[in-house]
Amino acid sequence: DGQDVKATCDIDLTVIPDASKTNMINVCSFPSGSPNSNPFDCIVTPGAGFLLISKATTPSITDDAFTFTLNPAATDGSTSFSITGSGSSGLIPVLPGDAPFALTESAAAYWDLTTAACTTNGVASPGTFDGTTGLSGIDIQTGLTTECTFENSYLPPEISVTKTPDPTSVPETGGEVTYTVVVANLSSSSVTLTTLNDDQFGDLNGQGDCSVPQPLAADGEEGNSYTCSFTRTLSGSPDGSHVNVVTATATNLGGSDTKTATATVTFDNVAPEISVTKDASVSSVPETGGDVTYTVTVTNPTTEVLTLTTLGDDQFGDLNGQGDCSVTQTLAANGGNYSCSFTETISGNAGDSHVNIVTATAEDDDGNSDTKTATAT
């Protein structure tokens, strides 16, 4: 006959979790089927509408809490609601006459609110996102549920990398260089340094005192940077340099960041240097003449290989081919030497001396040369 039917029943609320929610009572009479679906039949808040707060996180998490503040308050006076991870608040009864509503979020640490919007029955409804904390101008309609969805993303990592060589130059013949790498976390969330690689020396994990992975605290906190060092021996041409690039990657829930740093070491020219000795087999001969054997020794005291290019005598000319002397000759580094001998017949007036000077020239691989002399009497 179209008349309302009233029924009374007893419910043991102790067996129903969270039974204190007022919308649980409202659902007994609304919503219901036509023709008696009337939100003003609700027992507790006649004519109310409902607000549903939904939370979506990227990546999806379950343990970070987000707090929402509603203004004006819900029908029971509540203004604060919390959602942990991705999920929803459950239905919140509000009075449409209190509209417009504002809903703001206090995001969990390291999370950024990227967007927020509302729908009613699946259709976009009023609610203006301020770009940072939440929505204003939310409209609630009697008997309908308005869902406001907040989407948060975890703050991505940001790091910086430096690489410092010590020293910045070494002799062309070679020298040790110690590289110091510093990775700093510039983001407001903690990150993990996952890889540390060098384009010349490979994976730095286990080289020197370098070790990854490493946790890095948030920017401004103790432990927000990691420093390690490794040593290599470098050599090269003085007209060149050794350039190497370190690459560091750090990650957190928000993704990853990769940065590089370059170090340059130059090579100093090592000037060639030789020493020369010339010894006579005898210190005197009869004035009528006698044979004297001269022994010439050229020594390379430097750390680079040299080439003996000329060997001449002011009295006997070019020594190449005289006795067992022959040039060119390779002079090994660090004391390498070349010796040869030749014999000449010497004569002169009694009391006079025969003085002769040998001259040797050696070059390095850069075309630099050194010339030294030695005298025999």
One Martini backbone bead per residue (centre of mass of N, CA, C, O) as a GRO file, in nm:
protein
  377
    1ASP     BB    1   0.048   0.067   0.004
    2GLY     BB    2   0.323   0.256   0.052
    3GLN     BB    3   0.395   0.208   0.334
    4ASP     BB    4   0.580   0.217   0.594
    5VAL     BB    5   0.810  -0.008   0.748
    6LYS     BB    6   0.852  -0.123   1.078
    7ALA     BB    7   1.150  -0.253   1.230
    8THR     BB    8   1.272  -0.461   1.498
    9CYS     BB    9   1.615  -0.511   1.618
   10ASP     BB   10   1.879  -0.706   1.750
   11ILE     BB   11   2.236  -0.615   1.786
   12ASP     BB   12   2.557  -0.754   1.819
   13LEU     BB   13   2.830  -0.536   1.817
   14THR     BB   14   3.072  -0.722   1.915
   15VAL     BB   15   3.075  -0.888   1.622
   16ILE     BB   16   3.134  -0.596   1.493
   17PRO     BB   17   3.350  -0.428   1.339
   18ASP     BB   18   3.337  -0.097   1.378
   19ALA     BB   19   3.026  -0.026   1.487
   20SER     BB   20   3.039   0.302   1.541
   21LYS     BB   21   2.960   0.374   1.268
   22THR     BB   22   2.705   0.567   1.148
   23ASN     BB   23   2.672   0.451   0.852
   24MET     BB   24   2.569   0.172   0.950
   25ILE     BB   25   2.285   0.271   1.022
   26ASN     BB   26   2.199   0.413   0.762
   27VAL     BB   27   2.196   0.151   0.576
   28CYS     BB   28   1.920   0.039   0.677
   29SER     BB   29   1.760   0.286   0.495
   30PHE     BB   30   2.039   0.378   0.339
   31PRO     BB   31   2.030   0.261   0.067
   32SER     BB   32   1.744   0.186  -0.140
   33GLY     BB   33   1.488   0.093  -0.300
   34SER     BB   34   1.250   0.149  -0.502
   35PRO     BB   35   1.054   0.417  -0.381
   36ASN     BB   36   1.221   0.439  -0.076
   37SER     BB   37   1.473   0.623  -0.163
   38ASN     BB   38   1.559   0.814   0.128
   39PRO     BB   39   1.787   1.010   0.297
   40PHE     BB   40   1.570   1.114   0.520
   41ASP     BB   41   1.554   0.817   0.663
   42CYS     BB   42   1.779   0.857   0.827
   43ILE     BB   43   1.847   0.823   1.161
   44VAL     BB   44   2.096   1.018   1.220
   45THR     BB   45   2.145   1.175   0.910
   46PRO     BB   46   1.937   1.339   0.757
   47GLY     BB   47   2.041   1.414   0.424
   48ALA     BB   48   2.299   1.287   0.377
   49GLY     BB   49   2.624   1.255   0.274
   50PHE     BB   50   2.925   1.121   0.116
   51LEU     BB   51   3.271   1.061   0.201
   52LEU     BB   52   3.557   0.944   0.003
   53ILE     BB   53   3.884   0.847   0.078
   54SER     BB   54   4.151   0.810  -0.153
   55LYS     BB   55   4.459   0.615  -0.191
   56ALA     BB   56   4.752   0.661  -0.411
   57THR     BB   57   5.061   0.487  -0.468
   58THR     BB   58   5.404   0.561  -0.597
   59PRO     BB   59   5.452   0.312  -0.489
   60SER     BB   60   5.307   0.059  -0.344
   61ILE     BB   61   5.196   0.077  -0.002
   62THR     BB   62   5.146  -0.018   0.373
   63ASP     BB   63   5.321   0.179   0.611
   64ASP     BB   64   5.224   0.470   0.533
   65ALA     BB   65   5.094   0.764   0.671
   66PHE     BB   66   4.791   0.956   0.602
   67THR     BB   67   4.662   1.283   0.660
   68PHE     BB   68   4.327   1.422   0.699
   69THR     BB   69   4.152   1.740   0.652
   70LEU     BB   70   3.826   1.851   0.743
   71ASN     BB   71   3.635   2.135   0.589
   72PRO     BB   72   3.406   2.079   0.739
   73ALA     BB   73   3.275   1.868   0.943
   74ALA     BB   74   3.143   1.603   1.024
   75THR     BB   75   2.856   1.492   1.180
   76ASP     BB   76   3.055   1.396   1.436
   77GLY     BB   77   3.313   1.618   1.421
   78SER     BB   78   3.511   1.515   1.232
   79THR     BB   79   3.855   1.605   1.076
   80SER     BB   80   4.030   1.337   1.107
   81PHE     BB   81   4.214   1.124   0.873
   82SER     BB   82   4.345   0.786   0.810
   83ILE     BB   83   4.593   0.642   0.580
   84THR     BB   84   4.744   0.333   0.496
   85GLY     BB   85   4.859   0.369   0.221
   86SER     BB   86   4.671   0.203   0.004
   87GLY     BB   87   4.330   0.340   0.016
   88SER     BB   88   4.054   0.391   0.249
   89SER     BB   89   3.819   0.544   0.482
   90GLY     BB   90   3.543   0.539   0.428
   91LEU     BB   91   3.242   0.647   0.513
   92ILE     BB   92   3.154   1.004   0.534
   93PRO     BB   93   2.932   1.190   0.700
   94VAL     BB   94   2.766   1.472   0.545
   95LEU     BB   95   2.650   1.803   0.502
   96PRO     BB   96   2.558   1.972   0.225
   97GLY     BB   97   2.512   2.256   0.368
   98ASP     BB   98   2.838   2.285   0.429
   99ALA     BB   99   2.907   2.364   0.172
  100PRO     BB  100   3.211   2.385   0.102
  101PHE     BB  101   3.486   2.167   0.093
  102ALA     BB  102   3.794   2.076   0.262
  103LEU     BB  103   4.095   1.878   0.163
  104THR     BB  104   4.381   1.780   0.343
  105GLU     BB  105   4.729   1.680   0.326
  106SER     BB  106   4.958   1.476   0.524
  107ALA     BB  107   5.234   1.362   0.429
  108ALA     BB  108   5.450   1.142   0.423
  109ALA     BB  109   5.756   1.088   0.429
  110TYR     BB  110   5.881   1.142   0.096
  111TRP     BB  111   5.609   1.255  -0.014
  112ASP     BB  112   5.417   1.345  -0.313
  113LEU     BB  113   5.165   1.546  -0.426
  114THR     BB  114   5.032   1.522  -0.758
  115THR     BB  115   4.712   1.456  -0.715
  116ALA     BB  116   4.354   1.572  -0.714
  117ALA     BB  117   4.013   1.427  -0.708
  118CYS     BB  118   3.657   1.425  -0.792
  119THR     BB  119   3.368   1.200  -0.756
  120THR     BB  120   3.023   1.124  -0.872
  121ASN     BB  121   2.929   0.841  -0.979
  122GLY     BB  122   3.195   0.864  -1.182
  123VAL     BB  123   3.178   1.182  -1.185
  124ALA     BB  124   3.291   1.472  -1.213
  125SER     BB  125   3.360   1.696  -0.941
  126PRO     BB  126   3.394   1.927  -0.731
  127GLY     BB  127   3.747   2.022  -0.704
  128THR     BB  128   4.040   2.199  -0.611
  129PHE     BB  129   4.368   2.180  -0.690
  130ASP     BB  130   4.666   2.334  -0.540
  131GLY     BB  131   4.942   2.141  -0.595
  132THR     BB  132   5.014   2.035  -0.273
  133THR     BB  133   4.762   1.953  -0.035
  134GLY     BB  134   4.469   1.991  -0.199
  135LEU     BB  135   4.115   2.056  -0.157
  136SER     BB  136   3.854   2.264  -0.294
  137GLY     BB  137   3.515   2.291  -0.346
  138ILE     BB  138   3.349   2.062  -0.228
  139ASP     BB  139   3.073   1.862  -0.330
  140ILE     BB  140   2.771   1.758  -0.162
  141GLN     BB  141   2.519   1.511  -0.200
  142THR     BB  142   2.229   1.394  -0.137
  143GLY     BB  143   2.275   1.045  -0.112
  144LEU     BB  144   2.579   1.073  -0.201
  145THR     BB  145   2.902   0.974  -0.326
  146THR     BB  146   3.217   1.127  -0.270
  147GLU     BB  147   3.524   1.084  -0.439
  148CYS     BB  148   3.858   1.141  -0.312
  149THR     BB  149   4.165   1.141  -0.490
  150PHE     BB  150   4.500   1.062  -0.385
  151GLU     BB  151   4.823   1.117  -0.536
  152ASN     BB  152   5.137   0.954  -0.467
  153SER     BB  153   5.494   1.012  -0.473
  154TYR     BB  154   5.804   0.925  -0.444
  155LEU     BB  155   6.089   1.068  -0.383
  156PRO     BB  156   6.343   1.110  -0.573
  157PRO     BB  157   6.660   1.078  -0.635
  158GLU     BB  158   6.965   1.282  -0.550
  159ILE     BB  159   7.295   1.322  -0.677
  160SER     BB  160   7.651   1.354  -0.620
  161VAL     BB  161   7.980   1.373  -0.796
  162THR     BB  162   8.326   1.317  -0.712
  163LYS     BB  163   8.670   1.340  -0.862
  164THR     BB  164   9.004   1.302  -0.718
  165PRO     BB  165   9.332   1.358  -0.797
  166ASP     BB  166   9.653   1.218  -0.648
  167PRO     BB  167   9.798   1.355  -0.845
  168THR     BB  168   9.763   1.559  -1.150
  169SER     BB  169  10.068   1.465  -1.202
  170VAL     BB  170  10.307   1.272  -1.396
  171PRO     BB  171  10.540   1.107  -1.516
  172GLU     BB  172  10.572   0.956  -1.819
  173THR     BB  173  10.696   0.689  -1.678
  174GLY     BB  174  10.539   0.707  -1.403
  175GLY     BB  175  10.267   0.696  -1.151
  176GLU     BB  176  10.090   0.744  -0.868
  177VAL     BB  177   9.723   0.747  -0.828
  178THR     BB  178   9.475   0.894  -0.619
  179TYR     BB  179   9.134   0.826  -0.594
  180THR     BB  180   8.852   1.034  -0.498
  181VAL     BB  181   8.520   0.944  -0.399
  182VAL     BB  182   8.207   1.138  -0.392
  183VAL     BB  183   7.881   1.067  -0.253
  184ALA     BB  184   7.581   1.264  -0.255
  185ASN     BB  185   7.278   1.339  -0.090
  186LEU     BB  186   7.012   1.571  -0.212
  187SER     BB  187   6.778   1.439  -0.082
  188SER     BB  188   6.498   1.398   0.154
  189SER     BB  189   6.580   1.101   0.114
  190SER     BB  190   6.679   0.803   0.138
  191VAL     BB  191   6.951   0.603   0.003
  192THR     BB  192   7.113   0.373  -0.237
  193LEU     BB  193   7.423   0.278  -0.317
  194THR     BB  194   7.473   0.045  -0.588
  195THR     BB  195   7.687   0.188  -0.791
  196LEU     BB  196   8.054   0.180  -0.897
  197ASN     BB  197   8.208   0.316  -1.190
  198ASP     BB  198   8.480   0.278  -1.434
  199ASP     BB  199   8.586   0.325  -1.761
  200GLN     BB  200   8.892   0.207  -1.688
  201PHE     BB  201   8.848   0.016  -1.397
  202GLY     BB  202   8.561  -0.044  -1.337
  203ASP     BB  203   8.453  -0.199  -1.078
  204LEU     BB  204   8.492  -0.056  -0.748
  205ASN     BB  205   8.420  -0.297  -0.602
  206GLY     BB  206   8.708  -0.372  -0.406
  207GLN     BB  207   8.858  -0.110  -0.462
  208GLY     BB  208   9.030  -0.047  -0.229
  209ASP     BB  209   8.772   0.107  -0.015
  210CYS     BB  210   8.550   0.016  -0.200
  211SER     BB  211   8.183  -0.014  -0.133
  212VAL     BB  212   7.897  -0.203  -0.250
  213PRO     BB  213   7.653  -0.110  -0.088
  214GLN     BB  214   7.518   0.222   0.033
  215PRO     BB  215   7.396   0.417   0.277
  216LEU     BB  216   7.200   0.729   0.249
  217ALA     BB  217   7.119   0.994   0.389
  218ALA     BB  218   6.966   1.264   0.412
  219ASP     BB  219   6.980   1.574   0.354
  220GLY     BB  220   7.158   1.704   0.641
  221GLU     BB  221   7.246   1.432   0.737
  222GLU     BB  222   7.405   1.198   0.882
  223GLY     BB  223   7.533   1.005   0.618
  224ASN     BB  224   7.495   1.154   0.311
  225SER     BB  225   7.787   1.026   0.250
  226TYR     BB  226   8.049   0.880   0.027
  227THR     BB  227   8.392   0.759   0.073
  228CYS     BB  228   8.657   0.671  -0.166
  229SER     BB  229   8.965   0.482  -0.255
  230PHE     BB  230   9.212   0.458  -0.528
  231THR     BB  231   9.501   0.301  -0.695
  232ARG     BB  232   9.713   0.407  -0.976
  233THR     BB  233   9.924   0.345  -1.256
  234LEU     BB  234  10.065   0.602  -1.463
  235SER     BB  235  10.124   0.650  -1.823
  236GLY     BB  236  10.271   0.879  -2.080
  237SER     BB  237  10.244   1.123  -2.290
  238PRO     BB  238  10.313   1.465  -2.265
  239ASP     BB  239  10.075   1.529  -2.495
  240GLY     BB  240   9.892   1.395  -2.278
  241SER     BB  241   9.614   1.217  -2.110
  242HIS     BB  242   9.421   1.100  -1.826
  243VAL     BB  243   9.082   0.989  -1.864
  244ASN     BB  244   8.819   0.948  -1.616
  245VAL     BB  245   8.495   0.788  -1.536
  246VAL     BB  246   8.251   0.813  -1.292
  247THR     BB  247   7.968   0.598  -1.188
  248ALA     BB  248   7.664   0.670  -1.011
  249THR     BB  249   7.405   0.478  -0.828
  250ALA     BB  250   7.078   0.556  -0.694
  251THR     BB  251   6.815   0.434  -0.467
  252ASN     BB  252   6.451   0.421  -0.433
  253LEU     BB  253   6.112   0.419  -0.439
  254GLY     BB  254   6.132   0.659  -0.675
  255GLY     BB  255   6.409   0.531  -0.792
  256SER     BB  256   6.673   0.678  -0.992
  257ASP     BB  257   7.025   0.796  -0.992
  258THR     BB  258   7.271   0.933  -1.227
  259LYS     BB  259   7.623   1.004  -1.198
  260THR     BB  260   7.915   1.199  -1.299
  261ALA     BB  261   8.288   1.194  -1.303
  262THR     BB  262   8.594   1.372  -1.378
  263ALA     BB  263   8.943   1.281  -1.441
  264THR     BB  264   9.270   1.450  -1.476
  265VAL     BB  265   9.591   1.338  -1.602
  266THR     BB  266   9.911   1.445  -1.643
  267PHE     BB  267  10.224   1.450  -1.834
  268ASP     BB  268  10.559   1.471  -1.763
  269ASN     BB  269  10.845   1.556  -1.881
  270VAL     BB  270  11.144   1.361  -1.931
  271ALA     BB  271  11.455   1.433  -1.929
  272PRO     BB  272  11.733   1.357  -2.069
  273GLU     BB  273  12.017   1.153  -1.931
  274ILE     BB  274  12.374   1.141  -1.925
  275SER     BB  275  12.681   0.950  -1.898
  276VAL     BB  276  13.049   0.986  -1.941
  277THR     BB  277  13.328   0.767  -2.014
  278LYS     BB  278  13.701   0.776  -2.044
  279ASP     BB  279  13.947   0.520  -2.099
  280ALA     BB  280  14.283   0.443  -2.066
  281SER     BB  281  14.504   0.175  -2.074
  282VAL     BB  282  14.717   0.405  -2.061
  283SER     BB  283  14.917   0.686  -1.939
  284SER     BB  284  15.174   0.595  -2.128
  285VAL     BB  285  15.416   0.657  -2.391
  286PRO     BB  286  15.641   0.654  -2.606
  287GLU     BB  287  15.754   0.898  -2.816
  288THR     BB  288  15.750   0.685  -3.060
  289GLY     BB  289  15.513   0.507  -2.962
  290GLY     BB  290  15.170   0.371  -2.895
  291ASP     BB  291  14.919   0.181  -2.779
  292VAL     BB  292  14.567   0.285  -2.727
  293THR     BB  293  14.291   0.198  -2.527
  294TYR     BB  294  13.956   0.299  -2.557
  295THR     BB  295  13.693   0.343  -2.312
  296VAL     BB  296  13.342   0.372  -2.357
  297THR     BB  297  13.078   0.505  -2.137
  298VAL     BB  298  12.716   0.495  -2.145
  299THR     BB  299  12.468   0.634  -1.919
  300ASN     BB  300  12.128   0.568  -1.787
  301PRO     BB  301  11.955   0.723  -1.502
  302THR     BB  302  11.678   0.706  -1.596
  303THR     BB  303  11.321   0.605  -1.641
  304GLU     BB  304  11.394   0.610  -1.948
  305VAL     BB  305  11.436   0.525  -2.259
  306LEU     BB  306  11.728   0.540  -2.466
  307THR     BB  307  11.912   0.680  -2.753
  308LEU     BB  308  12.208   0.628  -2.905
  309THR     BB  309  12.320   0.840  -3.177
  310THR     BB  310  12.613   0.953  -3.084
  311LEU     BB  311  12.988   0.902  -3.141
  312GLY     BB  312  13.260   1.121  -3.068
  313ASP     BB  313  13.591   1.252  -3.163
  314ASP     BB  314  13.817   1.517  -3.176
  315GLN     BB  315  14.052   1.317  -3.303
  316PHE     BB  316  13.880   1.046  -3.441
  317GLY     BB  317  13.590   1.095  -3.468
  318ASP     BB  318  13.376   0.882  -3.570
  319LEU     BB  319  13.308   0.579  -3.382
  320ASN     BB  320  13.153   0.448  -3.590
  321GLY     BB  321  13.334   0.146  -3.655
  322GLN     BB  322  13.527   0.166  -3.420
  323GLY     BB  323  13.608  -0.104  -3.336
  324ASP     BB  324  13.315  -0.186  -3.130
  325CYS     BB  325  13.169   0.056  -3.231
  326SER     BB  326  12.806   0.132  -3.219
  327VAL     BB  327  12.555   0.321  -3.398
  328THR     BB  328  12.285   0.259  -3.252
  329GLN     BB  329  12.163   0.260  -2.896
  330THR     BB  330  12.019   0.106  -2.625
  331LEU     BB  331  11.910   0.260  -2.315
  332ALA     BB  332  11.829   0.163  -2.035
  333ALA     BB  333  11.674   0.205  -1.760
  334ASN     BB  334  11.822   0.250  -1.466
  335GLY     BB  335  12.148   0.212  -1.581
  336GLY     BB  336  12.184   0.184  -1.863
  337ASN     BB  337  12.449   0.064  -2.094
  338TYR     BB  338  12.738   0.157  -2.308
  339SER     BB  339  13.025  -0.024  -2.444
  340CYS     BB  340  13.347   0.070  -2.598
  341SER     BB  341  13.631   0.006  -2.820
  342PHE     BB  342  13.950   0.164  -2.914
  343THR     BB  343  14.251   0.187  -3.120
  344GLU     BB  344  14.555   0.387  -3.082
  345THR     BB  345  14.840   0.562  -3.206
  346ILE     BB  346  15.078   0.718  -2.992
  347SER     BB  347  15.274   1.030  -3.029
  348GLY     BB  348  15.561   1.231  -2.892
  349ASN     BB  349  15.685   1.449  -2.701
  350ALA     BB  350  15.851   1.477  -2.438
  351GLY     BB  351  15.606   1.586  -2.194
  352ASP     BB  352  15.369   1.547  -2.351
  353SER     BB  353  15.017   1.550  -2.438
  354HIS     BB  354  14.718   1.351  -2.499
  355VAL     BB  355  14.407   1.499  -2.584
  356ASN     BB  356  14.068   1.361  -2.561
  357ILE     BB  357  13.721   1.390  -2.679
  358VAL     BB  358  13.411   1.264  -2.596
  359THR     BB  359  13.083   1.249  -2.768
  360ALA     BB  360  12.743   1.216  -2.645
  361THR     BB  361  12.414   1.121  -2.779
  362ALA     BB  362  12.073   1.130  -2.652
  363GLU     BB  363  11.731   1.001  -2.689
  364ASP     BB  364  11.398   1.023  -2.678
  365ASP     BB  365  11.062   0.966  -2.784
  366ASP     BB  366  11.035   1.305  -2.814
  367GLY     BB  367  11.334   1.426  -2.915
  368ASN     BB  368  11.498   1.452  -2.678
  369SER     BB  369  11.826   1.569  -2.558
  370ASP     BB  370  12.166   1.456  -2.462
  371THR     BB  371  12.498   1.595  -2.388
  372LYS     BB  372  12.819   1.440  -2.342
  373THR     BB  373  13.152   1.442  -2.189
  374ALA     BB  374  13.496   1.303  -2.224
  375THR     BB  375  13.830   1.268  -2.088
  376ALA     BB  376  14.158   1.185  -2.220
  377THR     BB  377  14.537   1.154  -2.125
   0.00000   0.00000   0.00000
